[in-house]
Amino acid sequence: MNVIKDRVEVAIIGGGISGVALAYELSKRGVEVAVFEKNFLGSGSTGRCGGGIRQQFSTEENIRLAMESVKIFERMKEELGWDIEYYQGGYLILAHTEEEVKQFEKNVRLQRSLGLDVQWLERDEINDIVPELDVEGIGAIAATYCPTDGHAYPPKAVWAYADKARELGAHIYEFTEVKGIIVENGRASGVITERGETRSRFVVNAAGAWSPIVAEMAGVKLPNKPYRHEIMITEPLSHFLDPMVISFHDNVYFRQTMRGGIIGGWGDPEEKPGFNFASSLKFITTMARLLRKYIPALKPVRVLRQWAGLYDVTPDAKPILGPVKEVEGFLQMNGYSGHGFMVAPMCAVLLAQYITGEPLSIPLEPFSVERFEKEVRGEVSVVG
Ligand SMILES: Cc1cc2nc3c(=O)[nH]c(=O)nc-3n(C[C@H](O)[C@H](O)[C@H](O)COP(=O)(O)OP(=O)(O)OC[C@H]3O[C@@H](n4cnc5c(N)ncnc54)[C@H](O)[C@@H]3O)c2cc1C
């Protein structure tokens, strides 16, 4: 006997920020949805992520998605009735080489042309934003700063979306793994779970790093690859750091949480793709060294804990959104490549608009998986 709904309009696979944000956007539009999460909500990448929300990207697609998402984050407290610890403390992005300076100048021109308020900082202006930063020691020669960038607490964002979606009628099934996708006459028409089957008009693959495995269930190939990314948090300190500090050169980022801890990650360039969740000594020693180098005053501060999660990486570091040509009604919402928390709110709006036939606020074509059949222009502003 089915212990889950027999039929809904939209079956969503994955209960991270993508799945629950889409459940909310659809429920708000009167569409009956079910979310299937194999573990607990936020247990994938969302609950493990840094919570950074920035708009300073190098491609128009990512900048527009992020700028629209920021508008949603700004009204989230009012709209969802939850304080998700959203704080617009800015992002300080450091340039260490002339090559980076050239790229950042291009980025800033593009960002400003799209209406983003970004400041260019010369070396001697960087300490105006973060006085504690050892600009000389880290070899920074310039930086960009966007005051409306910021951060939030990812688990609370998931709970906020899920609570509101439930209130509006969404069915959210935790500890319910999708084992198969029903495809009939070339159309996705439901999911098979360990707790029964649910028929639907659309099936959405919001399974994060597991999305290629889920896509295979419908006979669809995705190019995304899972990469471990490690992260840590220190003991709480009095508030001193407003922005997220980020360096693509050193592959590092860190910020201070509302509870005072410094949370940050370093991307190991030698990391191989795979479902690896182990915490490593290499990460924590490298990260501790980098933090001390960036802010020498952090030397005596103790690490509270470290953990790991997965980036769901596409060849151009842009998400995959919308339909696939092989199976009608099978929609993708994945491939965020390490910046999905920040753009998922707008991606959810776009997919909800697509499903309900509303005009799209941003075209979906640039995010179609079919783009990989041609040459693609990649996002370069990423911690890899
Ligand atoms: C260390 C780290 C730091 C990060 N920092 C940031 C940051 O600062 N800012 C930012 O924007 N992004 C950041 N990210 C990336 C961000 O976490 C992700 O892009 C985002 O959370 C993706 O959300 P999602 O809902 O698509 O995927 P997930 O949160 O991974 O959700 C997918 C869910 O699908 C479920 N699932 C998988 N298979 C099945 C199945 N067969 N049946 C049912 N359920 C299934 C999984 O259990 C999982 O919960 C970071 C990631 C990591 C790992």
The ligand as a MOL file (V3000), in Angstrom:
LIG
                    3D

  0  0  0     0  0            999 V3000
M  V30 BEGIN CTAB
M  V30 COUNTS 53 58 0 0 0
M  V30 BEGIN ATOM
M  V30 1 C 31.8170 23.0130 1.7380 0
M  V30 2 C 30.8150 23.6830 0.8550 0
M  V30 3 C 30.6880 25.0710 0.9000 0
M  V30 4 C 29.7670 25.7080 0.0810 0
M  V30 5 N 29.6130 27.0610 0.1840 0
M  V30 6 C 28.6560 27.6910 -0.5310 0
M  V30 7 C 28.4090 29.0720 -0.3580 0
M  V30 8 O 29.0540 29.7350 0.4550 0
M  V30 9 N 27.4230 29.6340 -1.0920 0
M  V30 10 C 26.6850 28.9250 -2.0050 0
M  V30 11 O 25.8200 29.4880 -2.6690 0
M  V30 12 N 26.9010 27.5960 -2.1820 0
M  V30 13 C 27.8620 26.9780 -1.4810 0
M  V30 14 N 28.0680 25.6290 -1.6400 0
M  V30 15 C 27.2950 24.9200 -2.6670 0
M  V30 16 C 25.8930 24.6570 -2.1600 0
M  V30 17 O 25.9560 23.9480 -0.9540 0
M  V30 18 C 25.0960 23.8460 -3.1910 0
M  V30 19 O 25.2560 24.3920 -4.4880 0
M  V30 20 C 23.6200 23.8490 -2.8610 0
M  V30 21 O 23.4220 23.5570 -1.5010 0
M  V30 22 C 22.9070 22.8380 -3.7280 0
M  V30 23 O 21.6040 22.6790 -3.2450 0
M  V30 24 P 20.7220 21.5120 -3.8210 0
M  V30 25 O 19.4040 21.6010 -3.1590 0
M  V30 26 O 20.7410 21.6000 -5.3100 0
M  V30 27 O 21.5200 20.1810 -3.4540 0
M  V30 28 P 21.6410 19.3750 -2.0070 0
M  V30 29 O 21.5610 20.3510 -0.9080 0
M  V30 30 O 22.7990 18.5350 -2.1590 0
M  V30 31 O 20.3050 18.5890 -2.0360 0
M  V30 32 C 20.1180 17.4480 -2.8430 0
M  V30 33 C 19.3960 16.4220 -2.0160 0
M  V30 34 O 18.9880 15.3330 -2.8390 0
M  V30 35 C 18.9420 14.1950 -2.0350 0
M  V30 36 N 18.9210 13.0160 -2.8960 0
M  V30 37 C 19.8960 12.5650 -3.7120 0
M  V30 38 N 19.5090 11.4540 -4.3550 0
M  V30 39 C 18.2350 11.2100 -3.9630 0
M  V30 40 C 17.2880 10.1870 -4.2620 0
M  V30 41 N 17.5650 9.2000 -5.1380 0
M  V30 42 N 16.0820 10.2180 -3.6490 0
M  V30 43 C 15.7760 11.2100 -2.7620 0
M  V30 44 N 16.6540 12.1800 -2.4160 0
M  V30 45 C 17.8550 12.1950 -3.0310 0
M  V30 46 C 20.1930 14.3130 -1.1730 0
M  V30 47 O 20.1110 13.5550 0.0040 0
M  V30 48 C 20.2470 15.8190 -0.9140 0
M  V30 49 O 19.7210 16.1840 0.3550 0
M  V30 50 C 28.9690 24.9630 -0.8390 0
M  V30 51 C 29.0890 23.5660 -0.8680 0
M  V30 52 C 30.0040 22.9230 -0.0300 0
M  V30 53 C 30.1000 21.4390 -0.0750 0
M  V30 END ATOM
M  V30 BEGIN BOND
M  V30 1 1 1 2
M  V30 2 1 2 3
M  V30 3 2 2 52
M  V30 4 2 3 4
M  V30 5 1 4 5
M  V30 6 1 4 50
M  V30 7 2 5 6
M  V30 8 1 6 7
M  V30 9 1 6 13
M  V30 10 2 7 8
M  V30 11 1 7 9
M  V30 12 1 9 10
M  V30 13 2 10 11
M  V30 14 1 10 12
M  V30 15 2 12 13
M  V30 16 1 13 14
M  V30 17 1 14 15
M  V30 18 1 14 50
M  V30 19 1 15 16
M  V30 20 1 16 17
M  V30 21 1 16 18
M  V30 22 1 18 19
M  V30 23 1 18 20
M  V30 24 1 20 21
M  V30 25 1 20 22
M  V30 26 1 22 23
M  V30 27 1 23 24
M  V30 28 2 24 25
M  V30 29 1 24 26
M  V30 30 1 24 27
M  V30 31 1 27 28
M  V30 32 2 28 29
M  V30 33 1 28 30
M  V30 34 1 28 31
M  V30 35 1 31 32
M  V30 36 1 32 33
M  V30 37 1 33 34
M  V30 38 1 33 48
M  V30 39 1 34 35
M  V30 40 1 35 36
M  V30 41 1 35 46
M  V30 42 1 36 37
M  V30 43 1 36 45
M  V30 44 2 37 38
M  V30 45 1 38 39
M  V30 46 1 39 40
M  V30 47 2 39 45
M  V30 48 1 40 41
M  V30 49 2 40 42
M  V30 50 1 42 43
M  V30 51 2 43 44
M  V30 52 1 44 45
M  V30 53 1 46 47
M  V30 54 1 46 48
M  V30 55 1 48 49
M  V30 56 2 50 51
M  V30 57 1 51 52
M  V30 58 1 52 53
M  V30 END BOND
M  V30 END CTAB
M  END
